[in-house]
């Protein structure tokens, strides 16, 4: 009994020391020159990441099943890559097996629906490459899904995605529509599909699965059988009354969805942590244009020159969203969790180029403070967060 008590006391002392060190930590900011995505020198504001001790071993995070990381290349389609990855993990969790789904099939139809609303609103809504995770759910409900092998969105010998010319052509066409007041929905959609077909290829109307010919909607309904109505989106902002549903006020919520559960930060963070501990992965969205998010070290932390950890709370989070130093600029797939020396760390699967700079291509290790301060929304199966969903019955 005495030995056990001494052991517990020692463990408590170590955890207390780790927490005390974290609060007293002072990070110095300095610049480091690295090659950016376009292979040009860029000065990055960084810090010394060595004091942020964590397990640099993917298996230590007990990741849920997930398909191998793939790059989104030169596109703004992180929202689709991360949510499709999430749904692939969900298929496996639900006993459907290992299935790789097409990202670009969803991207194609997302463009169609964006332009449809653009015409209906007479040019008042955003048409861009970005979107939200729940848009993937909406497009699957509407158009179904196909396997990655059925539709790649790559033409000829192209090996990478590059949507710059596609986006430029769509933008020029919609500018012309607006200038000439050509608000004819069917005509505009038909022209858009011609543009999309030229850059991505026409999406399949049917696919063959085990000898049977199925439409994408039939494939979704009869083979995948994803419970699409069971996925919920969660945010945490003081601007909206807590425990109510409202819009996520960011440009990529282009259709002004008001189906976001707004909860206090404590519930937001514990919802993420509790979900992954139960074996549910999540889609997370937030700000990655930060000195503490550093691909060459596969890490995401909040350096003290941004804000000391003891001051990260609902108000500091709100302030950064208010002054736009926290923006919704990226979506990722949260797939694992590890507690190390009294602090929470999360394993992140990422499709952006920055995730391929370090020792673990396609992955990051995010510290608890990064999630609390910089992750603005998440999507998950409702059963993963009963403490939240129970209040929205």
Secondary structure as GFF3:
##gff-version 3
##sequence-region A 1 393
A	DSSP	alpha_helix	2	24	.	.	.	ID=ss1
A	DSSP	beta_strand	30	35	.	.	.	ID=ss2
A	DSSP	beta_strand	41	46	.	.	.	ID=ss3
A	DSSP	three_ten_helix	58	61	.	.	.	ID=ss4
A	DSSP	alpha_helix	78	93	.	.	.	ID=ss5
A	DSSP	alpha_helix	104	120	.	.	.	ID=ss6
A	DSSP	alpha_helix	133	143	.	.	.	ID=ss7
A	DSSP	alpha_helix	164	180	.	.	.	ID=ss8
A	DSSP	alpha_helix	185	200	.	.	.	ID=ss9
A	DSSP	beta_strand	207	209	.	.	.	ID=ss10
A	DSSP	beta_strand	212	214	.	.	.	ID=ss11
A	DSSP	alpha_helix	216	218	.	.	.	ID=ss12
A	DSSP	pi_helix	219	224	.	.	.	ID=ss13
A	DSSP	three_ten_helix	228	230	.	.	.	ID=ss14
A	DSSP	beta_strand	231	235	.	.	.	ID=ss15
A	DSSP	beta_strand	244	246	.	.	.	ID=ss16
A	DSSP	beta_strand	260	262	.	.	.	ID=ss17
A	DSSP	alpha_helix	265	277	.	.	.	ID=ss18
A	DSSP	beta_strand	282	286	.	.	.	ID=ss19
A	DSSP	beta_strand	293	294	.	.	.	ID=ss20
A	DSSP	three_ten_helix	295	297	.	.	.	ID=ss21
A	DSSP	beta_strand	299	300	.	.	.	ID=ss22
A	DSSP	three_ten_helix	309	311	.	.	.	ID=ss23
A	DSSP	alpha_helix	314	322	.	.	.	ID=ss24
A	DSSP	beta_strand	330	340	.	.	.	ID=ss25
A	DSSP	beta_strand	343	349	.	.	.	ID=ss26
A	DSSP	three_ten_helix	353	356	.	.	.	ID=ss27
A	DSSP	beta_strand	363	367	.	.	.	ID=ss28
A	DSSP	alpha_helix	368	374	.	.	.	ID=ss29
A	DSSP	beta_strand	375	381	.	.	.	ID=ss30
A	DSSP	three_ten_helix	382	385	.	.	.	ID=ss31
A	DSSP	alpha_helix	386	389	.	.	.	ID=ss32
A	DSSP	three_ten_helix	390	392	.	.	.	ID=ss33
###
